[in-house]
């Protein structure tokens, strides 16, 4: 099976964020840092939320998420 790479579709379907705070700010239903006492607990919960509900790619410089 051959799949043609479409860079325009890729740019439109995915968004890049430099931090989890930036990502959660764009998604109202995501866990917010203010709701947690421990920042590590919040980040783990946020990553779990995005992995369960979206396509999330973590990399050294931030996160890429599939936009709907």
C-alpha positions in Angstrom: 0.0 0.0 0.0 1.4 3.4 -1.0 0.5 6.5 0.9 1.2 9.9 -0.6 2.7 12.4 1.8 0.5 15.6 1.9 2.4 18.3 3.8 -0.5 20.8 3.6 -2.9 18.2 5.1 -0.4 17.4 7.8 0.0 21.1 8.7 -3.8 21.5 8.9 -4.5 18.4 11.0 -1.7 18.7 13.6 -0.7 21.5 16.0 2.6 21.9 17.9 2.9 23.2 21.4 6.1 24.0 23.3 4.6 23.2 26.8 1.8 21.3 28.4 0.5 24.5 29.9 0.1 26.0 26.4 -1.6 22.8 25.1 -4.1 22.7 28.1 -4.9 26.4 27.6 -6.3 25.6 24.1 -8.5 22.7 25.4 -11.1 23.7 27.9 -11.9 20.2 28.9 -8.2 19.4 29.7 -6.9 19.2 33.3 -5.8 22.6 34.4 -2.7 23.2 36.6 -4.6 25.3 39.1 -6.7 22.3 40.0 -3.7 20.3 41.3 -1.4 20.9 44.3 1.6 19.1 42.6 2.8 20.2 39.1 4.1 16.7 38.4 0.7 15.1 39.2 -1.0 17.6 36.9 1.3 17.0 34.0 0.9 13.2 34.3 -2.9 13.6 34.4 -2.8 16.0 31.4 -0.6 13.6 29.3 -2.9 10.7 30.2 -6.0 12.8 29.2 -4.5 13.7 25.8 -3.3 10.1 25.1 -6.8 8.8 26.0 -8.7 11.3 23.9 -6.5 12.5 21.1 -3.4 11.5 19.1 -0.5 13.0 21.2 3.2 12.9 20.2 5.7 13.9 22.9 9.2 15.0 21.8 12.1 16.8 23.4 10.9 20.2 22.3 7.2 19.9 23.3 4.0 18.2 22.0 2.2 17.6 18.7 -1.5 16.9 18.8 -3.9 15.9 16.1 -6.5 18.7 15.7 -10.1 18.0 15.1 
